[in-house]
């Protein structure tokens, strides 16, 4: 399943931010009920989801709920399951397969009670601890409704703190965990592994550099914390025209070779076989799907 590239966080208790979201070009929004919402505002945030999700076109709203251990998760799910306009749910700080099964069962019960197709509420897992990284694959395949995961690698975030390491965008400190999460996502056959937030909104060059690295690693979108990050996010996760032209020539040459009875050829001096043709087709198909969506 191809997911949006840009997921902008919006505190669901802040009417000013919810109003602004409707004018922003983000591919999707994460209406937050968790960390950005104080305990005293949880109920107002749930009301914000109900009021604003139906107003945003094209099912672009996702909701980050509170964790099972907080005591807020049941009320969160009760408030959002079946609300018009919601595309799915982000689960925070998940760590074990059993935890995903508990979420799945709870959501399924609400879907059944409300006459919604079982499994229609999609889930994205937020990987925010060392244990979560180690168990990412098992959690990803625990339930069919899980459609992707997001890597929580922000500077001084939960995972960074749990690992006890320092942080840099392209340094080695977080790279092992970032790569392991990506491998788990691809092994689970997710089309759109998601990267986490880049915390310094005053560093647009750093954001661009980190997002370009993220795409090279294999991520296909990320979570955002400021509207200024939307445009570069959408642009940098999309292949450039030069790349698209190259892959179009690769497929053209390969198809021509097949017609002549050969399963390999060369383009620009490089060998092209079935694997390279499949890689080209994947990039072109994804680009075509996003163009059709927009």
N, C-alpha and C positions, 0 to 999 in steps of 0.2 A: 504494500500500500504506500503510495507516494504521499508524503505529508508536506505541509507548508515549510518554507525555508525560515521565515522570521516569526518568532513567537514572542510578542511583547507582553511583559508582565504588567498587570493593572490591579492595584489594590481594590478589591470589590466593595470596600466600604467608603471609597472616596468618589463621591458623585461628580466632582469636578473632573477627575481623571477618566471616569466612565463616559462622561459627555464628550470629552476630547477624543477618546478612542474611536468613536464612530467616524471621525474625519481623517484618521491616519491610514497610510497605505500598507500597514503590516499585513502579511499573509494571514496571520492569526493572532489571537490574543489569549493570554492566560489570566483569567479572572482569579485573583489570589484570595484564598480564605485562610492561608497558613501564615508564614513568617512575617509578612508585611502588615498583618492585621492584628492589633492587640486583642487580648481576651475579651475586653469589654465591648469590642466592636464586631465580634464574630456573627452575631445574629443580624446586624445591619449589613454585613458583607454578604450573607446568604440572601438577604432581600435584594441586594444590589444585583446579584447574579440573576435572580428571577425577573427583575425589572428590565435589565439591559440586554441580556443574551438574545431575546427575541427581536431586538431592534437592529442587530448587526447582521448584515446580509451574508449569505453563502455559508452558513454554519462555520464561522471563523472563531467561535468562542470555545476555549477549553477551560477547565476549572482545576486549580490545584487545591486539593482538600487537605485537611489536617490528618496526621498519622493516626493509626489505630490506637496507639498507646496514649494519645492526648485526652481522650474522652470527648472529642469534638467530631470524630469521623462519622459516627452514625447520624448525627444531626445534619452534617454537611451533605451526606449522600441522600438523605431523605429530602433535603431542600433542592437538590440539583438533578436527580435522576428523572428523566422525562421532560425536563424544561426545554421548550422550543429554542432552537438555535445553538444548542450545545453539541459540539462535535465529539467530545470525550473528556477524560479526566487524567490529570497528572498525579501520580502517587508519590509522595515525598519520602525520601530516606528509607527506601525499601531495602531489605537485607537478606531475606530467605524465601525459598519457594513456598513454604507453608504460609507465610504472610500473604503472598499473592493469591493463594487458594482461598484464604479467608476473605480478602477483598472481593474475589470473584463470586464467592457464594453469597456474600451480603448484597452485592449489586444485582446478582441474578434473582434473588428473592424480591427485591424492589421492582425489578423489571416485570416479573411475573404478576406481582400484585397490581401493577399499573397497566397491564395489558401491552407491554412493550416486548418486542422480540428479544428473547434471551440471547445475550452476547452482543447486542447492538451498541452497548455503551463501550467505547474503545478506551484503552488504557495506555499511557506512556509511563514508564518507570523512571524515577529519578535516582541515579546512582550517586550516593553522597557519603559513602564510608568505605573503609578497606574491605569489610565483609561484603558489602554490596558489590564491589568490584569483583571479588572472588566468586560470588554466586550469580553474577549477571546473566550468564547463559541459562542456567537452570530456572531463574525467575522469568526470563524472556519467553521460554517455551512452556511455562506452567499453565497458561490459559490462552485459548485462541483469541480472546479479546485484547490481548497485549499486542500492540502494533509497532512499538518502538521503545527505545530507552533514551534518556538524556544523561550526559556525563556532567556531574556537578563539580567542575574543576575551577571554580572562581577563587581568586586570591583571598586567603583568610576565610574561605568557606568551610563547610563541615568536613568535606573530604580532605582539603588541605590541612586542616587542624588535626584530623584523625591520623593522617600519615605522619604528622610531625615534621614535615619538610618545609623548606622555604619555597618561594614561588617565582617562576618566570615563565613568559609565554612560550618560548622556544627552547628552554633549557631542559635538562634531564629530570628535574625534580618530580614533575607530575606526568611525564611522558609515558612511563610504563603503564600507569593506571589509565591514562587517556587512550592508549592503544589497546589495552585489554578490554575496555568497555566497547570500543569500536569492533574488535574481533568478535566479542560476544554477540553484538547486534547483527553483524553480517552472518555469523554462524546460525543465528535464529532466522535468517532470511528476511531481515527488515530492509526495506528499500530506502528508508530515510532515518539513519542514525542521527541523533541530535546532540550537538555540543551545548555546553553550559554558557553562563553569562560571562562577559568581560566586564569586570567591575568598575574600571576607571572610565567614567563617561567623559572625562576631560582629556582623554588621550585617543583621539580618532585615528591617529597613525598606528598606535598600538593595536587598536581594535581591528583595523584593516589587515595588519600583518598577521594577527592571531587568527582571523577568519580565513585568510588565504591558506595558512598552515592547516587549519581545521579541514578545509576542503581537500587539501593534498593528502591528509591522513585517511580520508574516506567519509567524513561527516557531510551531511547534506542539508543542514540547517542548524539553528541554534536559538537559545532563549536570550531575550534582550531586556534591558532595564531602562532604556531611554529612547524616545522617538528618533533622535539623531542617528541611531544605529540601524534603523530600518533600511534605508536606501543602500548603504554599503553592504549590509548583510544579503539582501536580495540579489545585488549585483555580483558579489564575490562568490556566492554559492552557485551561480549560473555559469555554464561554459561560455567563453567568449566566441565571437564569430570566427576567429582564426581556428580555434579548436573544432568548432562544428564543421567548418569547411574541410579541415583535414580528415575528420572521421567520415564525412560524406565521400571523400575521394577513396578512403580505405575500403568502404563497403562497395563502391562502384568497381574498384579494381578486383576485389575478392569475388564478387558476383560474376565478373567477366571471366576470371580464372576458372571458376566452377563450370561455367558454360563451355569452357574449352577442355574440361576433364581434369583440372588440377585443383587441389585444395590449398594451394599456397601461391603467393606472388610477392612482389616488392612494391613499395610506395616510398618515394624519396630515399631510396637506398636501403630501406628497412624491410625485413621479411614480414609478411602478413600471412597468418594462417587462421584456422578456425577460432582460436582463443582471441586473437587480435580483432577479428571481425565481430565477435560477440561483444568485446569491450566497446567497440565503436557503436554497435547497434544499441547498447545500453545507454550510452550518453545521448545519442540522437533521439531515442524513444523517450527518455526522461525530459529532454528539452521540448519535444513536441507535446508531451502531456502537459507540461507547465504552460506552454503557449496557449493550448486549448482551454485550460482552466482559467486563464486570464484574458 
